[in-house]
Amino acid sequence: MHRGVKVAIWIWLAVLLSAVILWFAGRREPDYNGKPLTSWLQNPPLFSEEADDETSDSGRAAVAVRHIGTNAVPYLARLVRVKDSPFKTLVLSALPSFHSAAAMLRPAKETREMAAFGFYALGPMGKGAVPALTESLQDRDAGVVYHAARSLGFIGPDAEPAIPRLLALVHHPNRTIAWTAISSLAKIRKEPAVVVPTFITNLLSTNVILHDRTLVALGDFGEQAKAATPFILPFLNDADEMTRWDASNALTRINSETATKQPSR
């Protein structure tokens, strides 16, 4: 038998096996209106106000996830940790992106994105996943870390136990992970006595890519971040217009009295 034919047969067997596994796994999924959780999440989710529009795909998915409620939490936490095996990566690379088999073998990145949207929809209802997501912050896979950090931010204040590990990611060499950790700490908005000094350190850093995200995060803490006021002031004269705007907005939210004393720009 020709080598190419053998390879094709093995690929199709792998796809068939994966489809069977996914079918049985789907039977154990929580569902809403007879439709499994991942079926609701299979379209590319939009993390925006569209998720609040119940007539949109994202809006309907968000409603379904909220109806499923806490039953979705363990399943979503597992999806955050999904990774592509070398064999799966090989199969995906051998198939055209539009092929139906490629759709069944969804890349781990897409699966994790679906899980993050699930936590976005659940908000505080997802707090049962905090221990698992916190543990995932130490995973070797950057994609797992990123989506775990993002999901913790969506959960909000109830994700407070994750703060120490999120703080450890604020200076991560992967800037996307660092930005996400900063943003999630701001959404959790707890332990300002620990978080705000770390953010101040960011403002003093020569790593300018951290400045804008940190200014926005400090603004989210409001008056709890007053200690950062003198460190924000220099950014009102920054060369970058967006940085100046972020600094001004943060100062207004943190210390309105000081903000009103600044010369207009």
Summary of the structure (lengths in Angstrom):
residues: 265
radius of gyration: 21.9
end to end distance: 75.5
largest distance: 81.9
contacts: 826
relative contact order: 0.07
helix: 77%
strand: 2%
